[in-house]
Amino acid sequence: MRLGRLAALALALALVASLTGAASARDPRWVFYSQDKTYYTSPWFQGAHRIMIPFGCTTAPYYSPDSRCRDDNGFHHGIDIAMPCGTPLYAGVRLRVMSHASLGSAYGDNPVLLRNRKLGFDLVVGHTRKVYVQPGDKVKKGTMFARANDRGAPDGCHLHFEKRAVGGGLSTAVKPRELLKLTPRETSQ
């Protein structure tokens, strides 16, 4: 009987190890349109991850040429952060969940639109897998509200964070970096 328990324990540990390894594996589809090789932590997501596409002018091929950018580069209205599929997402501040019906398919099939009227912003989170909140829900700071995915993302699992004016459209997007409280991690992965 003791041998059976040891075998079951060994099997359980092997399963946990394989799941942990899979969750931290690099996605072979990731392409980084940034020279920044820093890994950042944030109260908005678990772990430390690199920025794939920063806010502003970019050479990433998904964006139409924009008059704000030279050399026919496109403009990216948010920050894309590479992270393994399934990475938990947390509310960095108190929020209300809004309907994402106004968002297009570029954000994946299940984006999250969050609002904080007091602080004066909407936050679009694109490419989520499982969303644990619904429009109308109030979300407390620190609450896990979704997980990262690759839906609508040709370059692998990542999250798109886009800060907008309350009720504003794409033209109101501003740099989300300060809101995300991105903090460089001491050592790289």
C-alpha positions as CSV (number, residue, x, y, z in Angstrom):
1,M,0.0,0.0,0.0
2,R,2.8,2.4,0.9
3,L,4.4,1.8,-2.6
4,G,1.1,2.8,-4.2
5,R,1.0,6.1,-2.3
6,L,4.6,6.9,-3.3
7,A,3.8,6.1,-6.9
8,A,0.7,8.4,-6.8
9,L,2.7,11.2,-5.1
10,A,5.5,10.9,-7.7
11,L,2.9,11.0,-10.5
12,A,1.3,14.1,-9.0
13,L,4.6,15.9,-8.6
14,A,5.5,15.0,-12.2
15,L,2.2,16.4,-13.4
16,V,2.6,19.7,-11.4
17,A,6.2,20.0,-12.8
18,S,5.1,19.5,-16.4
19,L,2.2,22.0,-16.0
20,T,4.5,24.6,-14.4
21,G,7.1,24.1,-17.1
22,A,4.5,24.5,-19.9
23,A,3.1,27.7,-18.3
24,S,6.5,29.3,-18.2
25,A,7.7,28.2,-21.7
26,R,8.4,30.8,-24.3
27,D,5.9,31.0,-27.1
28,P,7.8,30.3,-30.4
29,R,5.4,32.7,-32.2
30,W,6.5,35.8,-30.2
31,V,8.1,38.6,-32.2
32,F,9.4,41.6,-30.3
33,Y,9.2,45.0,-32.0
34,S,11.1,46.6,-29.2
35,Q,14.8,46.7,-28.3
36,D,13.8,46.6,-24.6
37,K,14.8,43.2,-23.2
38,T,13.7,44.1,-19.6
39,Y,11.2,41.8,-17.8
40,Y,8.5,43.8,-16.0
41,T,6.3,43.0,-13.1
42,S,2.9,44.7,-12.6
43,P,0.0,44.5,-10.2
44,W,-2.1,43.7,-13.3
45,F,-0.5,40.3,-14.1
46,Q,1.3,37.4,-12.6
47,G,5.0,37.1,-13.2
48,A,7.6,39.2,-15.1
49,H,7.3,39.6,-18.8
50,R,8.7,41.5,-21.8
51,I,7.0,44.2,-23.9
52,M,6.4,42.9,-27.4
53,I,5.1,46.1,-29.0
54,P,5.3,49.5,-27.1
55,F,2.8,52.3,-27.3
56,G,3.3,54.6,-30.3
57,C,5.0,54.3,-33.7
58,T,6.0,50.8,-34.6
59,T,7.4,48.7,-37.4
60,A,5.0,45.8,-36.5
61,P,3.3,44.9,-39.7
62,Y,-0.3,44.8,-38.3
63,Y,-0.8,48.6,-38.3
64,S,-1.6,50.9,-41.2
65,P,0.8,53.8,-41.9
66,D,0.1,56.7,-39.6
67,S,0.8,60.4,-40.2
68,R,2.3,60.6,-36.7
69,C,5.0,58.2,-37.7
70,R,7.9,58.5,-40.1
71,D,8.9,55.9,-42.7
72,D,5.2,54.7,-43.1
73,N,5.2,53.1,-39.7
74,G,2.0,52.3,-38.0
75,F,0.8,53.5,-34.6
76,H,0.1,51.1,-31.8
77,H,-2.5,52.4,-29.3
78,G,-1.5,50.2,-26.4
79,I,1.3,48.0,-25.0
80,D,1.5,44.3,-25.9
81,I,3.2,42.3,-23.2
82,A,4.3,38.7,-24.0
83,M,3.2,36.2,-21.4
84,P,2.3,32.5,-21.4
85,C,-1.3,31.5,-22.2
86,G,-3.2,31.2,-18.9
87,T,-1.3,33.9,-17.0
88,P,-3.7,35.4,-14.4
89,L,-4.7,39.0,-14.7
90,Y,-5.6,41.1,-11.7
91,A,-7.3,44.5,-11.2
92,G,-4.7,47.1,-10.4
93,V,-7.3,49.4,-9.0
94,R,-11.1,49.4,-8.4
95,L,-13.0,49.0,-11.6
96,R,-16.4,48.5,-13.2
97,V,-16.7,46.0,-16.1
98,M,-18.3,47.5,-19.2
99,S,-19.7,45.9,-22.3
100,H,-17.0,45.2,-24.9
101,A,-19.5,45.2,-27.8
102,S,-17.9,48.4,-29.3
103,L,-14.5,46.8,-29.6
104,G,-13.5,45.2,-32.8
105,S,-12.1,41.8,-33.6
106,A,-8.5,43.0,-33.3
107,Y,-8.8,42.5,-29.6
108,G,-9.7,38.9,-29.8
109,D,-13.1,37.3,-29.3
110,N,-13.3,38.0,-25.5
111,P,-11.7,41.4,-24.7
112,V,-12.4,43.1,-21.4
113,L,-13.3,46.8,-21.1
114,L,-12.8,48.2,-17.6
115,R,-13.7,51.6,-16.3
116,N,-12.6,53.8,-13.3
117,R,-14.6,57.1,-13.5
118,K,-12.9,58.5,-10.4
119,L,-9.4,58.2,-11.9
120,G,-10.8,59.0,-15.4
121,F,-9.9,56.1,-17.6
122,D,-11.1,53.1,-19.5
123,L,-8.8,50.1,-19.9
124,V,-9.1,47.7,-22.9
125,V,-7.5,44.4,-22.3
126,G,-7.2,42.3,-25.5
127,H,-6.5,38.7,-26.1
128,T,-8.0,37.2,-22.9
129,R,-8.9,33.5,-22.6
130,K,-11.1,33.0,-19.6
131,V,-12.9,36.1,-18.3
132,Y,-14.4,35.8,-14.7
133,V,-16.4,39.0,-14.7
134,Q,-19.4,40.4,-16.6
135,P,-20.5,43.8,-17.7
136,G,-21.8,45.7,-14.6
137,D,-19.6,43.9,-12.1
138,K,-17.6,46.0,-9.7
139,V,-14.1,44.6,-9.3
140,K,-11.9,45.2,-6.3
141,K,-8.2,45.9,-6.5
142,G,-6.3,42.6,-6.6
143,T,-9.2,40.5,-8.0
144,M,-8.3,38.0,-10.7
145,F,-10.6,38.9,-13.6
146,A,-9.2,37.0,-16.6
147,R,-6.3,34.9,-18.1
148,A,-4.0,35.6,-21.0
149,N,-4.5,34.0,-24.4
150,D,-3.6,34.2,-28.1
151,R,-7.1,34.7,-29.5
152,G,-7.0,37.2,-32.3
153,A,-3.2,37.4,-31.9
154,P,-1.0,36.0,-34.8
155,D,2.1,36.4,-32.7
156,G,1.3,34.2,-29.8
157,C,0.1,34.6,-26.3
158,H,0.2,38.1,-25.0
159,L,-2.0,40.8,-23.6
160,H,-2.8,44.2,-25.1
161,F,-3.4,47.0,-22.6
162,E,-4.9,50.2,-24.0
163,K,-5.8,53.2,-21.8
164,R,-8.6,55.5,-23.1
165,A,-10.7,58.4,-21.9
166,V,-13.9,57.3,-20.1
167,G,-16.3,56.3,-22.8
168,G,-13.7,57.3,-25.5
169,G,-12.7,55.5,-28.6
170,L,-9.4,54.6,-30.1
171,S,-8.5,58.2,-30.8
172,T,-8.4,58.9,-27.0
173,A,-5.8,56.3,-26.3
174,V,-2.8,57.4,-24.3
175,K,0.3,55.6,-22.9
176,P,-0.8,53.0,-20.4
177,R,2.6,52.4,-18.9
178,E,2.1,54.5,-15.7
179,L,-1.3,52.9,-15.1
180,L,0.2,49.4,-15.4
181,K,3.0,50.3,-12.9
182,L,5.5,48.4,-14.9
183,T,8.5,47.7,-12.7
184,P,11.8,46.2,-14.0
185,R,12.7,42.9,-12.5
186,E,16.2,42.6,-11.2
187,T,17.2,39.5,-13.2
188,S,16.0,38.3,-16.7
189,Q,14.2,35.0,-17.3
